[in-house]
Amino acid sequence: MSVPTLDERSAAISELVVAADDFAARATMQEACRDRARPGTGLHHQHAHSATLWRVAERQLRDRIRELESAVGPRTT
């Protein structure tokens, strides 16, 4: 098994950043839907729960990105 090169690691980190940004956008969309739904309804709860899951996934990805960046140095893009 070969060791990833610095360029490969940087490319992977960039892809994770794109995914984290997408997760953040999806969470924002769910939060907007939640805010439009009547509080206390199933729809309100569904959008709130979905937004929470997207935010958790985003936070986990960003934590992993920070770990990888500290291992290879900061991104230059």
N, C-alpha and C positions, 0 to 999 in steps of 0.2 A: 504494500500500500504506500503510495507516494505522499509526501508532505505537501500541502497546498502552498503555492507561491504567494508572495505578498500581493500581487495583482489579483489572484483568484480570491484571496481573503477579502480584499478591498471591494471586489465586485459582489461578493456574497453579502458583505455589510451594507453596501448600497441597495441591494435588493431587499434586505430586511428593513431598511429605512423606508423604502417605497411601501412595503407591506404595512408597516406601523402607521404611516401617514394615511393609508387607505382605511385601516382600522379606526383611526381617529375620525375620519370623515363619516364612516358608517355609524359611529357612536353619536356624533353630532346630529346626524339625520334621525336616529332613533330618539334622541333627546327632544328634537323638534316635534316629532310625532307624539311623544309622551306629553309635551306641553300643550298640544292641541286637543288631546283626549281629555274627557271628563275625569277628574280625580276619583279614585275609588272603583273605577270600572276595570273589567278584565283587560280591555284594550290598553288602558293607562298602565296597568301592571306589566303587561306583556312588553310594551315599549321601554318601560323603565328597566326591566330585567335584561332585555336585549342590549340596551345602552351600557348597562353595567358590565355585561360579558365582553362587549367590544372594548370597553376601557381597560378591563383587566388584561385582555389579550394584548392590547397596545402597550400597556405598562410592562408586561413580561417581555415583549419584543424589545422595547427600548432598554430595559435592564440588560438583556443579552447583548444588544448592540454595544452598550457601554463596556461590558466585559470583553467583547472581542476587540473593540477599539483600544482598550488598555493593553491588550496583548500584542497588537500590531502598530499602535500609534494612531493619532487622530486622522480622520478622513481629510483629504485635500479638495474634494469636490463639493 
